[in-house]
Amino acid sequence: MLGIPLDNKRSKLEFAFPLFILILSLFNIQSELVSTSINVQSFGLSIFGVLGVILYFLKINFSKYLFKAWALLQVLIITKFTESGNTDIINFTQGFNLSFSLLLGSIQFQINFLGFIYASFIYLIGFNLLKNKSIIISPYNDSSYLNSILPIEATILKRIEISDEKDWMLVQLNHLESEGEEKLKYALIKGKDQVIKPKSGQIIKFLEVSNIEDLKDKNNDKENFRTGDWAILS
């Protein structure tokens, strides 16, 4: 659509990382089922992982919470040592761990750094859940010149990179049908401090895109676009 280049590394990651979660979760489920003693915590978290991947590809926002649970619940491992053997008090690991351990008496605490690594990837794959979503963009203040354009409903189309800045979103402005002067059809938006969060009251940067063809240049510069003003997602 529109022939505009994507951030290809992110696009591949948005497919590859959920697929990794699915494979690791299914592998762990198979391992637990053939084990003589099933780790119910680890098995249950694998189910979370599989369900999260299904919801993710259905573009259901709840998937990101399942992914976060899948990643962060793996961080802490607590094991109790007794004469009869070792007992896991908390252990949600999915087959692998990269941990630092501390032994206090008969209790061992481990911090699995893989959980933090997995969680960092979840932030990077969020665009798939934003694509084609409708958002409302409102002016940040009453004196903004954007008052002539905003508020307006917009549809998120693509994530692109301009001036080596990632996480810019191309949106289509959905004007009500009317005759008269030609209206701005597209804009670029980006969260002031973070990625776009619809319906959050988030402050965003707003750039006008008067000519969509300008975005087809892979070396595009944000100076090519009229600097708008701050706006708000409402």
MARBA-3410 file (N, C-alpha, C, O; in Angstrom, 1 decimal):
234
0.8,-1.2,0.0,0.0,0.0,0.0,0.9,1.2,0.0,1.8,1.4,0.8 ~ 0.6,2.2,-0.9,1.3,3.4,-1.0,2.7,3.3,-1.5,3.3,4.4,-1.8 ~ 3.3,2.1,-1.5,4.7,2.0,-1.9,5.7,2.6,-1.0,6.8,3.0,-1.5 ~ 5.4,2.8,0.2,6.3,3.5,1.2,7.1,2.5,1.9,6.5,1.5,2.4 ~ 8.4,2.7,2.0,9.3,1.7,2.7,9.0,1.6,4.1,8.8,2.6,4.8
9.0,0.4,4.6,8.8,0.1,6.1,10.1,0.0,6.8,11.2,0.0,6.1 ~ 10.0,0.0,8.1,11.2,-0.3,8.9,11.3,-1.9,8.9,10.7,-2.5,9.7 ~ 12.0,-2.4,7.9,12.0,-3.8,7.6,12.5,-4.7,8.8,11.9,-5.8,9.0 ~ 13.4,-4.2,9.5,13.9,-5.0,10.7,12.8,-5.3,11.7,12.6,-6.4,12.2 ~ 12.0,-4.2,11.9,10.9,-4.3,12.9,9.8,-5.2,12.3,9.3,-6.0,13.0
9.6,-5.1,11.0,8.5,-5.9,10.4,8.8,-7.4,10.5,7.9,-8.2,10.8 ~ 10.1,-7.8,10.3,10.5,-9.2,10.4,10.4,-9.6,11.9,9.9,-10.7,12.2 ~ 10.8,-8.7,12.8,10.7,-9.1,14.2,9.3,-9.3,14.7,9.0,-10.1,15.5 ~ 8.3,-8.5,14.1,6.9,-8.6,14.5,6.4,-10.0,14.2,5.3,-10.4,14.7 ~ 7.0,-10.6,13.2,6.6,-12.0,12.9,7.4,-13.0,13.6,6.9,-14.0,14.1
8.7,-12.8,13.7,9.7,-13.8,14.2,9.5,-14.0,15.7,9.6,-15.2,16.1 ~ 9.4,-12.9,16.5,9.4,-13.1,17.9,8.2,-13.9,18.4,8.3,-14.8,19.2 ~ 7.0,-13.5,17.9,5.8,-14.3,18.3,5.9,-15.8,17.9,5.5,-16.7,18.6 ~ 6.5,-16.0,16.7,6.8,-17.4,16.3,7.7,-18.1,17.2,7.6,-19.3,17.5 ~ 8.8,-17.4,17.7,9.7,-17.9,18.7,9.0,-18.3,20.0,9.2,-19.4,20.5
8.1,-17.4,20.5,7.3,-17.7,21.7,6.5,-19.0,21.5,6.4,-19.9,22.3 ~ 5.8,-19.1,20.3,5.0,-20.3,20.0,5.8,-21.6,20.0,5.4,-22.5,20.6 ~ 7.0,-21.5,19.3,7.8,-22.7,19.2,8.3,-23.1,20.6,8.3,-24.3,21.0 ~ 8.8,-22.2,21.4,9.3,-22.5,22.7,8.3,-23.0,23.6,8.5,-23.9,24.4 ~ 7.1,-22.4,23.6,6.0,-22.8,24.4,5.5,-24.2,24.1,5.3,-25.0,24.9
5.4,-24.5,22.8,5.0,-25.9,22.3,6.0,-26.9,22.7,5.7,-28.0,23.1 ~ 7.3,-26.5,22.6,8.4,-27.4,23.0,8.3,-27.7,24.5,8.5,-28.9,24.9 ~ 8.0,-26.7,25.3,8.0,-26.9,26.7,6.8,-27.7,27.1,6.8,-28.5,28.0 ~ 5.6,-27.5,26.4,4.4,-28.3,26.7,4.7,-29.8,26.4,4.4,-30.6,27.2 ~ 5.4,-30.1,25.3,5.7,-31.4,24.9,6.7,-32.0,26.0,6.5,-33.2,26.4
7.7,-31.2,26.4,8.6,-31.7,27.4,8.0,-32.0,28.7,8.3,-33.0,29.4 ~ 7.0,-31.2,29.2,6.4,-31.4,30.4,5.4,-32.6,30.4,5.3,-33.3,31.4 ~ 4.8,-32.8,29.2,3.9,-34.0,29.1,4.6,-35.3,29.2,4.0,-36.3,29.7 ~ 5.8,-35.4,28.8,6.5,-36.6,28.8,7.4,-36.8,30.1,8.0,-37.8,30.3 ~ 7.4,-35.7,30.9,8.1,-35.7,32.1,7.4,-36.6,33.2,6.2,-36.7,33.2
8.2,-37.2,34.1,7.6,-38.0,35.2,6.9,-37.1,36.2,6.0,-37.5,36.9 ~ 7.3,-35.8,36.3,6.7,-34.9,37.2,6.5,-33.5,36.5,7.4,-32.8,36.2 ~ 5.2,-33.2,36.2,4.9,-32.0,35.5,5.0,-30.8,36.3,4.5,-30.7,37.4 ~ 5.8,-29.8,35.8,5.8,-28.5,36.5,4.6,-27.7,36.0,4.6,-27.1,34.9 ~ 3.6,-27.6,36.9,2.3,-27.0,36.5,2.5,-25.5,36.2,1.8,-25.0,35.3
3.4,-24.8,36.9,3.6,-23.4,36.6,4.2,-23.2,35.2,3.7,-22.4,34.5 ~ 5.2,-23.9,34.9,5.8,-23.8,33.6,4.9,-24.2,32.5,4.8,-23.6,31.4 ~ 4.1,-25.3,32.7,3.2,-25.8,31.7,2.1,-24.8,31.5,1.7,-24.5,30.3 ~ 1.6,-24.2,32.6,0.5,-23.2,32.5,1.0,-22.0,31.7,0.2,-21.4,30.9 ~ 2.2,-21.5,32.0,2.7,-20.4,31.3,2.9,-20.6,29.8,2.8,-19.7,29.0
3.2,-21.9,29.4,3.3,-22.2,28.0,2.0,-22.1,27.3,1.9,-21.6,26.2 ~ 0.9,-22.4,28.0,-0.5,-22.2,27.5,-0.7,-20.7,27.3,-1.3,-20.4,26.3 ~ -0.3,-19.9,28.2,-0.4,-18.4,28.1,0.3,-18.0,26.8,-0.2,-17.2,26.1 ~ 1.5,-18.6,26.6,2.3,-18.2,25.4,1.6,-18.5,24.1,1.6,-17.7,23.2 ~ 1.1,-19.7,24.0,0.4,-20.2,22.8,-0.9,-19.3,22.6,-1.1,-18.8,21.5
-1.6,-19.0,23.7,-2.8,-18.2,23.5,-2.5,-16.8,23.1,-3.2,-16.2,22.3 ~ -1.4,-16.3,23.7,-0.9,-14.9,23.4,-0.6,-14.8,21.9,-0.9,-13.8,21.2 ~ 0.1,-15.8,21.3,0.4,-15.8,19.9,-0.8,-15.8,19.0,-0.9,-15.1,18.0 ~ -1.8,-16.6,19.4,-3.0,-16.7,18.6,-3.7,-15.3,18.6,-4.1,-14.8,17.6 ~ -3.8,-14.7,19.8,-4.5,-13.4,19.9,-3.7,-12.3,19.2,-4.3,-11.4,18.6
-2.4,-12.4,19.2,-1.5,-11.4,18.6,-1.8,-11.4,17.1,-1.9,-10.3,16.5 ~ -1.8,-12.6,16.4,-2.0,-12.6,15.0,-3.5,-12.3,14.6,-3.8,-12.0,13.5 ~ -4.4,-12.4,15.6,-5.8,-11.9,15.4,-5.9,-10.4,15.7,-6.9,-9.8,15.6 ~ -4.7,-9.8,16.1,-4.6,-8.4,16.4,-5.5,-8.0,17.6,-6.2,-6.9,17.5 ~ -5.6,-8.8,18.6,-6.3,-8.5,19.8,-5.4,-8.0,20.8,-4.4,-8.7,21.2
-5.6,-6.8,21.4,-4.7,-6.1,22.2,-4.3,-6.9,23.5,-3.2,-6.7,24.0 ~ -5.2,-7.7,24.0,-4.9,-8.4,25.2,-3.7,-9.3,25.1,-3.1,-9.7,26.1 ~ -3.3,-9.6,23.9,-2.1,-10.5,23.7,-0.9,-9.9,24.3,0.0,-10.7,24.8 ~ -0.7,-8.6,24.3,0.5,-8.0,24.8,0.6,-8.3,26.3,1.7,-8.4,26.9 ~ -0.5,-8.4,27.0,-0.5,-8.6,28.5,-0.1,-10.1,28.7,0.6,-10.4,29.7
-0.5,-11.0,27.9,-0.1,-12.4,28.0,1.4,-12.5,27.7,2.1,-13.3,28.3 ~ 1.9,-11.8,26.7,3.3,-11.8,26.4,4.1,-11.3,27.6,5.1,-11.9,27.9 ~ 3.7,-10.2,28.2,4.4,-9.7,29.3,4.4,-10.7,30.5,5.4,-10.8,31.1 ~ 3.3,-11.3,30.7,3.2,-12.3,31.8,4.2,-13.5,31.4,4.9,-14.0,32.3 ~ 4.1,-13.9,30.2,5.0,-15.0,29.7,6.5,-14.7,29.9,7.3,-15.5,30.3
6.9,-13.5,29.7,8.3,-13.1,29.8,8.7,-12.8,31.3,9.6,-13.4,31.8 ~ 7.9,-12.0,32.0,8.3,-11.6,33.3,8.1,-12.6,34.4,8.9,-12.6,35.4 ~ 7.2,-13.5,34.2,7.0,-14.6,35.2,8.2,-15.6,35.2,8.4,-16.3,36.2 ~ 9.0,-15.5,34.2,10.2,-16.4,34.1,11.4,-15.8,34.9,12.4,-16.5,35.0 ~ 11.3,-14.6,35.3,12.4,-13.9,35.9,12.9,-14.5,37.2,14.1,-14.7,37.5
11.9,-14.8,38.1,12.3,-15.3,39.5,12.1,-16.8,39.6,11.0,-17.3,39.2 ~ 13.1,-17.4,40.1,13.0,-18.9,40.4,13.4,-19.1,41.8,14.5,-18.6,42.2 ~ 12.6,-19.8,42.5,12.9,-20.1,44.0,12.8,-21.6,44.2,11.9,-22.3,43.8 ~ 13.9,-22.1,44.7,14.0,-23.6,44.9,14.4,-23.9,46.4,15.2,-23.2,47.0 ~ 13.7,-24.9,46.9,14.0,-25.3,48.3,14.8,-26.6,48.3,14.3,-27.6,47.6
15.9,-26.7,49.0,16.7,-27.9,49.1,16.4,-28.6,50.4,16.4,-28.0,51.4 ~ 16.1,-29.9,50.2,15.8,-30.8,51.4,16.7,-32.0,51.2,17.3,-32.3,50.2 ~ 16.7,-32.9,52.3,17.4,-34.1,52.2,16.8,-35.1,51.2,17.5,-35.9,50.6 ~ 15.5,-34.9,51.0,14.9,-35.8,50.0,15.0,-35.4,48.6,14.6,-36.1,47.7 ~ 15.5,-34.1,48.4,15.6,-33.6,47.0,15.3,-32.1,46.9,15.1,-31.5,48.0
15.2,-31.6,45.7,14.9,-30.2,45.5,13.5,-30.0,45.1,12.9,-30.8,44.3 ~ 12.9,-28.9,45.6,11.5,-28.6,45.3,11.4,-27.2,44.8,11.9,-26.3,45.4 ~ 10.8,-27.0,43.6,10.6,-25.7,43.0,9.4,-25.1,43.7,8.3,-25.6,43.6 ~ 9.6,-23.9,44.3,8.5,-23.1,44.9,8.0,-22.3,43.8,6.7,-22.2,43.6 ~ 8.8,-21.6,43.1,8.4,-20.8,41.9,9.4,-21.1,40.7,10.6,-21.0,40.9
8.8,-21.6,39.6,9.6,-21.9,38.5,8.8,-21.9,37.2,8.1,-22.9,36.9 ~ 8.7,-20.8,36.5,7.9,-20.7,35.3,8.8,-20.7,34.0,8.3,-20.5,32.9 ~ 10.1,-21.1,34.2,11.0,-21.1,33.0,10.5,-22.0,31.9,9.8,-23.0,32.1 ~ 10.8,-21.5,30.7,10.3,-22.2,29.5,11.5,-23.0,28.8,11.9,-22.7,27.7 ~ 12.1,-23.9,29.5,13.1,-24.7,29.0,14.5,-24.2,29.2,15.5,-25.0,29.3
14.7,-22.9,29.2,16.1,-22.3,29.3,16.1,-21.2,30.3,15.1,-20.5,30.6 ~ 17.3,-21.0,30.9,17.4,-19.9,31.8,18.9,-19.4,31.8,19.8,-20.2,31.6 ~ 19.1,-18.1,32.0,20.4,-17.5,32.2,20.3,-16.7,33.4,19.9,-15.6,33.5 ~ 20.8,-17.3,34.5,20.5,-16.8,35.8,21.7,-16.5,36.7,22.8,-17.0,36.6 ~ 21.4,-15.6,37.7,22.2,-15.4,38.8,21.5,-15.9,40.1,20.4,-15.6,40.3
22.3,-16.6,40.9,21.6,-17.3,42.0,22.2,-16.8,43.4,23.4,-16.4,43.5 ~ 21.3,-16.9,44.4,21.7,-16.6,45.8,21.1,-17.6,46.7,19.9,-17.8,46.7 ~ 22.0,-18.2,47.5,21.5,-19.3,48.4,21.4,-18.7,49.8,22.4,-18.3,50.4 ~ 20.2,-18.8,50.4,20.0,-18.4,51.8,19.5,-19.6,52.6,18.3,-19.9,52.5 ~ 20.3,-20.2,53.3,19.9,-21.4,54.0,19.6,-22.5,53.1,20.4,-22.9,52.2
18.4,-23.0,53.2,18.0,-24.1,52.2,17.2,-23.6,51.0,16.7,-24.4,50.2 ~ 17.1,-22.2,50.9,16.3,-21.6,49.8,17.3,-21.0,48.8,18.1,-20.2,49.2 ~ 17.1,-21.3,47.6,17.9,-20.7,46.5,17.0,-19.7,45.7,16.0,-20.1,45.2 ~ 17.5,-18.5,45.5,16.8,-17.5,44.7,17.6,-17.3,43.4,18.8,-17.2,43.5 ~ 16.9,-17.4,42.3,17.6,-17.1,41.0,16.9,-16.1,40.2,15.7,-16.0,40.2
17.7,-15.2,39.6,17.1,-14.2,38.7,17.5,-14.6,37.3,18.6,-14.7,36.9 ~ 16.4,-14.9,36.5,16.6,-15.4,35.1,16.6,-14.2,34.2,15.5,-13.6,33.9 ~ 17.7,-13.8,33.7,17.8,-12.6,32.8,17.1,-12.8,31.5,16.9,-11.8,30.8 ~ 16.9,-14.0,31.1,16.2,-14.2,29.8,14.8,-13.6,29.8,14.3,-13.1,28.8 ~ 14.2,-13.6,31.0,12.8,-13.0,31.2,12.9,-11.5,30.8,12.0,-11.0,30.1
13.9,-10.8,31.2,14.0,-9.4,30.9,14.3,-9.2,29.4,13.8,-8.2,28.8 ~ 15.1,-10.1,28.9,15.4,-10.0,27.4,14.1,-10.2,26.6,13.9,-9.5,25.7 ~ 13.4,-11.2,27.0,12.1,-11.4,26.3,11.2,-10.2,26.4,10.6,-9.8,25.4 ~ 11.1,-9.6,27.6,10.2,-8.5,27.8,10.6,-7.3,26.9,9.8,-6.5,26.4 ~ 11.9,-7.1,26.7,12.4,-6.0,25.9,11.9,-6.1,24.4,11.7,-5.1,23.7
11.8,-7.4,23.9,11.3,-7.6,22.6,9.8,-7.3,22.4,9.4,-6.9,21.3 ~ 9.1,-7.5,23.5,7.6,-7.3,23.4,7.3,-5.8,23.1,6.4,-5.5,22.3 ~ 8.1,-4.9,23.6,8.0,-3.5,23.3,8.1,-3.2,21.8,7.4,-2.4,21.2 ~ 9.0,-4.0,21.1,9.3,-3.8,19.7,8.3,-4.3,18.8,8.3,-3.9,17.6 ~ 7.4,-5.2,19.2,6.5,-5.8,18.3,5.1,-5.2,18.4,4.2,-5.7,17.7
4.9,-4.2,19.1,3.6,-3.6,19.4,2.9,-3.0,18.2,1.7,-2.9,18.2 ~ 3.6,-2.6,17.1,3.0,-2.0,16.0,1.9,-2.8,15.3,0.9,-2.3,14.9 ~ 2.1,-4.1,15.3,1.2,-5.0,14.6,-0.2,-4.9,15.2,-1.2,-5.1,14.6 ~ -0.3,-4.5,16.5,-1.6,-4.3,17.2,-2.2,-2.9,16.9,-3.3,-2.7,17.2 ~ -1.3,-2.0,16.4,-1.8,-0.7,16.1,-2.3,-0.5,14.7,-3.2,0.3,14.4
-1.8,-1.3,13.8,-2.1,-1.1,12.3,-3.6,-1.2,12.1,-4.3,-2.1,12.6 ~ -4.1,-0.2,11.3,-5.5,-0.1,10.9,-6.4,0.3,12.1,-7.6,0.3,11.9 ~ -5.8,0.7,13.2,-6.7,1.2,14.3,-7.1,2.6,14.1,-6.3,3.4,13.5 ~ -8.3,2.9,14.5,-8.7,4.3,14.4,-8.4,5.1,15.7,-8.5,4.5,16.8 ~ -7.9,6.3,15.6,-7.6,7.1,16.7,-8.2,8.5,16.5,-8.5,8.9,15.4
-8.3,9.2,17.6,-8.8,10.6,17.6,-7.6,11.5,18.0,-7.0,11.4,19.0 ~ -7.3,12.4,17.1,-6.2,13.4,17.3,-6.8,14.7,17.6,-7.6,15.3,16.8 ~ -6.4,15.3,18.7,-7.0,16.7,19.1,-5.8,17.6,19.3,-4.7,17.2,19.6 ~ -6.1,19.0,19.1,-5.0,19.9,19.3,-4.6,20.0,20.8,-5.4,19.8,21.7 ~ -3.3,20.3,21.0,-2.8,20.3,22.3,-3.3,21.5,23.1,-3.5,21.5,24.3
-3.4,22.7,22.4,-3.9,23.9,23.1,-4.7,24.7,22.2,-4.8,24.5,21.0 ~ -5.4,25.7,22.7,-6.4,26.5,21.9,-5.7,27.4,20.9,-6.3,27.8,20.0 ~ -4.4,27.7,21.1,-3.7,28.6,20.2,-3.0,27.9,19.1,-2.5,28.6,18.2 ~ -3.1,26.6,19.0,-2.4,25.8,18.0,-3.0,26.1,16.6,-4.3,26.2,16.5 ~ -2.2,26.2,15.6,-2.7,26.4,14.3,-3.4,25.2,13.8,-4.2,25.2,12.8
-3.1,24.0,14.4,-3.8,22.8,14.1,-5.3,22.7,14.4,-6.0,21.8,14.0 ~ -5.8,23.8,15.1,-7.2,23.8,15.4,-8.0,23.9,14.1,-9.2,23.5,14.1 ~ -7.4,24.3,13.0,-8.1,24.3,11.7,-8.3,22.9,11.1,-9.0,22.7,10.2 ~ -7.5,21.9,11.6,-7.5,20.6,11.1,-8.1,19.6,12.2,-8.9,18.7,11.8 ~ -7.7,19.8,13.4,-8.1,18.9,14.5,-9.2,19.5,15.3,-9.4,20.7,15.3
-10.0,18.7,16.0,-9.8,17.2,16.2,-10.3,16.5,14.9,-11.2,16.9,14.2 ~ -9.8,15.3,14.8,-10.1,14.5,13.6,-9.9,13.0,13.9,-9.0,12.7,14.7 ~ -10.7,12.1,13.3,-10.4,10.7,13.4,-9.4,10.3,12.4,-9.4,10.8,11.2 ~ -8.4,9.5,12.7,-7.4,9.1,11.8,-7.2,7.5,11.9,-7.5,6.9,12.9 ~ -6.7,7.0,10.8,-6.4,5.5,10.8,-4.9,5.3,10.6,-4.3,5.9,9.7
-4.3,4.5,11.5,-2.9,4.2,11.5,-2.6,3.2,10.3,-3.2,2.2,10.2 ~ -1.7,3.7,9.4,-1.4,2.9,8.2,-0.1,2.1,8.3,-0.1,0.9,8.1 ~ 1.0,2.8,8.6,2.3,2.2,8.5,3.2,2.9,9.6,3.0,4.0,10.0 ~ 4.2,2.1,10.0,5.3,2.7,10.8,6.5,2.9,9.8,6.8,2.0,9.0 ~ 7.0,4.1,9.8,8.2,4.4,8.9,9.3,5.0,9.7,9.1,5.4,10.9
10.4,5.2,9.1,11.6,5.8,9.7,11.9,7.0,8.9,12.1,7.0,7.7 ~ 12.0,8.2,9.5,12.5,9.4,8.8,13.6,10.1,9.7,13.5,10.1,10.9 ~ 14.5,10.6,9.0,15.7,11.3,9.6,16.3,10.3,10.7,16.7,10.8,11.8 ~ 16.4,9.0,10.4,16.9,8.0,11.3,16.2,7.9,12.6,16.7,7.4,13.6 ~ 15.0,8.4,12.6,14.1,8.3,13.8,13.1,7.2,13.6,12.3,7.3,12.6
13.0,6.3,14.5,12.0,5.2,14.3,10.7,5.5,15.0,10.6,6.5,15.7 ~ 9.7,4.7,14.8,8.4,4.8,15.5,7.6,5.9,15.1,6.6,6.3,15.8 ~ 7.9,6.5,13.9,6.9,7.5,13.3,5.8,6.7,12.7,6.0,5.6,12.0 ~ 4.5,7.1,12.8,3.4,6.4,12.3,2.7,7.3,11.2,2.5,8.5,11.4 ~ 2.5,6.7,10.1,1.8,7.4,9.0,0.3,7.1,9.2,-0.1,6.0,9.4
-0.5,8.2,9.3,-1.9,8.1,9.5,-2.7,8.8,8.4,-2.2,9.8,7.8 ~ -3.8,8.2,8.1,-4.7,8.8,7.1,-5.8,9.6,7.9,-6.5,9.1,8.8 ~ -6.0,10.9,7.5,-6.9,11.7,8.2,-8.3,11.5,7.6,-8.5,11.7,6.4 ~ -9.3,11.1,8.4,-10.6,10.8,7.8,-11.5,12.0,7.9,-12.4,12.0,8.8 ~ -11.4,12.9,7.0,-12.3,14.0,6.9,-13.7,13.6,6.5,-13.9,12.7,5.8
-14.7,14.4,7.1,-16.1,14.2,6.6,-16.2,14.7,5.2,-15.6,15.7,4.8 ~ -17.0,14.0,4.4,-17.1,14.4,3.0,-17.7,15.8,2.9,-18.7,16.0,3.4 ~ -17.1,16.6,2.1,-17.6,18.0,1.9,-16.9,18.5,0.6,-15.8,18.1,0.2 ~ -17.6,19.5,0.0,-17.0,20.1,-1.2,-16.2,21.3,-0.7,-16.4,21.8,0.4 ~ -15.3,21.8,-1.6,-14.5,22.9,-1.2,-13.0,22.7,-1.4,-12.6,21.9,-2.2
-12.2,23.4,-0.6,-10.8,23.3,-0.7,-10.3,21.9,-0.4,-10.9,21.1,0.4 ~ -9.2,21.6,-1.0,-8.5,20.3,-0.8,-8.0,20.2,0.6,-7.3,21.2,1.1 ~ -8.2,19.1,1.3,-7.8,19.0,2.7,-6.6,18.1,2.8,-6.3,17.2,2.0 ~ -5.9,18.2,4.0,-4.8,17.4,4.3,-5.2,16.0,4.5,-6.2,15.7,5.2 ~ -4.6,15.0,3.7,-5.0,13.6,3.8,-4.2,12.8,4.7,-4.7,11.8,5.3
-2.9,13.1,4.9,-2.0,12.3,5.6,-1.2,13.1,6.6,-1.0,14.3,6.4 ~ -0.7,12.4,7.7,0.2,13.1,8.6,1.1,12.0,9.2,0.8,10.8,9.1 ~ 2.1,12.5,9.8,3.0,11.6,10.6,2.9,12.0,12.1,2.9,13.2,12.4 ~ 2.8,11.0,12.9,2.7,11.2,14.3,3.7,10.3,15.1,4.1,9.3,14.6 ~ 4.1,10.8,16.2,5.1,10.0,17.1,4.9,10.4,18.5,4.7,11.6,18.8
4.9,9.5,19.4,4.7,9.8,20.8,5.9,10.7,21.3,7.0,10.5,20.9 ~ 5.6,11.6,22.2,6.6,12.5,22.7,7.7,11.7,23.4,8.9,12.0,23.3 ~ 7.3,10.8,24.2,8.3,10.0,25.0,8.2,8.5,24.8,9.1,7.8,25.3 ~ 7.3,8.1,24.0,7.1,6.6,23.9,6.3,6.3,22.7,5.9,7.2,21.9 ~ 6.1,5.0,22.4,5.3,4.6,21.3,3.9,5.0,21.4,3.4,5.3,22.5
3.2,5.0,20.3,1.8,5.5,20.3,0.9,4.6,21.1,1.0,3.4,21.0 ~ 0.1,5.2,22.0,-0.9,4.5,22.8,-2.3,5.1,22.6,-2.6,6.2,23.1 ~ -3.1,4.5,21.7,-4.5,5.0,21.5,-5.3,5.2,22.7,-5.2,4.5,23.7 ~ -6.1,6.3,22.7,-7.1,6.6,23.8,-6.4,6.8,25.1,-6.9,6.5,26.2 ~ -5.2,7.4,25.1,-4.4,7.5,26.3,-4.2,8.9,26.8,-3.7,9.1,27.9
-4.6,9.9,26.0,-4.3,11.3,26.4,-2.9,11.6,26.2,-2.3,12.6,26.7 ~ -2.2,10.8,25.4,-0.8,10.9,25.1,-0.4,12.1,24.2,-1.2,12.4,23.3 ~ 0.6,12.9,24.6,1.1,14.0,23.8,1.9,13.4,22.6,2.8,12.6,22.8 ~ 1.6,13.9,21.4,2.3,13.4,20.2,2.9,14.5,19.4,2.4,15.7,19.4 ~ 3.9,14.2,18.6,4.4,15.1,17.6,3.5,14.9,16.3,3.1,13.8,16.0
3.3,16.0,15.6,2.4,16.0,14.4,3.1,16.7,13.3,3.4,17.9,13.4 ~ 3.3,16.0,12.2,3.9,16.5,10.9,2.9,16.4,9.8,2.3,15.3,9.6 ~ 2.7,17.4,9.0,1.9,17.4,7.9,2.6,16.7,6.7,3.7,16.9,6.5 ~ 1.8,15.9,6.0,2.3,15.2,4.8,1.5,15.7,3.6,0.4,15.2,3.4 ~ 1.9,16.8,3.0,1.2,17.4,1.9,1.3,16.6,0.6,0.4,16.6,-0.3
2.4,15.9,0.4,2.7,15.1,-0.8,3.1,13.7,-0.3,4.3,13.5,0.2 ~ 2.3,12.7,-0.5,2.6,11.3,0.0,3.8,10.8,-0.7,4.5,9.9,-0.2 ~ 4.1,11.3,-1.9,5.2,10.8,-2.7,6.6,11.0,-2.0,7.5,10.3,-2.2 ~ 6.6,12.1,-1.1,7.8,12.4,-0.4,8.3,11.3,0.5,9.5,11.2,0.8 ~ 7.4,10.4,0.9,7.7,9.4,1.8,8.3,8.2,1.1,8.7,7.2,1.8
8.3,8.1,-0.2,8.8,7.0,-0.9,10.3,7.0,-1.0,10.9,6.0,-1.4 ~ 10.9,8.1,-0.6,12.4,8.2,-0.6,12.9,7.6,0.7,12.5,8.1,1.8 ~ 13.7,6.6,0.6,14.2,5.9,1.8,15.1,6.9,2.6,15.3,6.6,3.8 ~ 15.6,7.9,2.0,16.5,8.9,2.7,15.7,10.1,3.1,16.3,11.2,3.3 ~ 14.4,10.0,3.3,13.5,11.1,3.6,13.9,11.8,4.9,14.4,11.1,5.8
13.7,13.1,4.9,14.1,13.9,6.1,12.9,14.6,6.6,12.0,15.1,5.9 ~ 12.7,14.6,7.9,11.5,15.2,8.5,11.5,16.7,8.2,10.4,17.3,8.4 ~ 12.6,17.3,7.8,12.5,18.8,7.4,11.8,19.0,6.1,11.4,20.1,5.8 ~ 11.5,17.9,5.4,10.7,18.0,4.2,9.2,18.2,4.5,8.5,18.5,3.5 ~ 8.9,18.0,5.7,7.4,18.0,6.0,7.2,19.2,7.0,8.0,19.6,7.8
6.1,19.8,6.8,5.7,21.0,7.6,5.6,20.6,9.0,4.8,19.7,9.4 ~ 6.4,21.2,9.9,6.4,20.9,11.3,5.1,21.4,11.8,4.7,22.6,11.8 ~ 4.3,20.5,12.4,3.0,20.9,12.9,3.2,21.4,14.3,3.9,22.4,14.6 ~ 2.5,20.8,15.2,2.5,21.3,16.6,2.3,20.1,17.5,2.1,19.0,16.9 ~ 2.3,20.3,18.8,2.0,19.1,19.6,0.4,18.9,19.5,-0.4,19.8,19.4
0.1,17.6,19.6,-1.3,17.2,19.6,-1.5,16.2,20.7,-0.6,15.8,21.4 ~ -2.8,15.7,20.9,-3.1,14.8,21.9,-3.9,13.7,21.3,-4.8,13.9,20.5 ~ -3.7,12.4,21.7,-4.6,11.3,21.4,-5.7,11.3,22.5,-5.4,11.1,23.7 ~ -6.9,11.5,22.0,-8.0,11.6,23.0,-9.0,10.5,22.7,-10.1,10.4,23.4
END
